[in-house]
Amino acid sequence: MHPEINIFWGGSKENKLKYIKELNSSVDKYKEMEKWIQDKFDFGEFQYPQIFPSLNLAKEFFSTFLNDVKDLRIIGIGLPNNYLESFFDEEDTINKSIDERTGIENVLIRKEFIVDETNLIKGYERS
């Protein structure tokens, strides 16, 4: 999401108003977005840093708040299995408790595949 979810927690009033205008939204709808994100965060469904930990959660947010925004797409970025161990080693993920891990670490450690029968992998990049 652009600019990023952090704007809901730490953005200045000026940046929030600019974001509302970019989304062609209202202050009231923006406050609903803030509440939705905070509620999901409080229940552990939404995680820092700025990720939707599931495709369903991203779709729910999109359909609830951004359905009228033209040319907006949900995209996902994956990490191939052969890079997981290197990532976990670099971040010391395995030695952290669930509460100490970032949202992306928790998603990756569960090895959740976010593509289902209604979505397609459009492409990938190999290094």
ABEGO torsion letter per residue (X at the ends): XOAEAAAAAABBAAAAAAAAAAAGBBAAAAAAAAAAAAAAAAAGABBOBGBBABAAAAAAAAAAAAAABBGBBBBBBBBBAAAAAAAAAAAGAAABBAAABBAAAAAAAAGBBABBAABBBAEBBBX
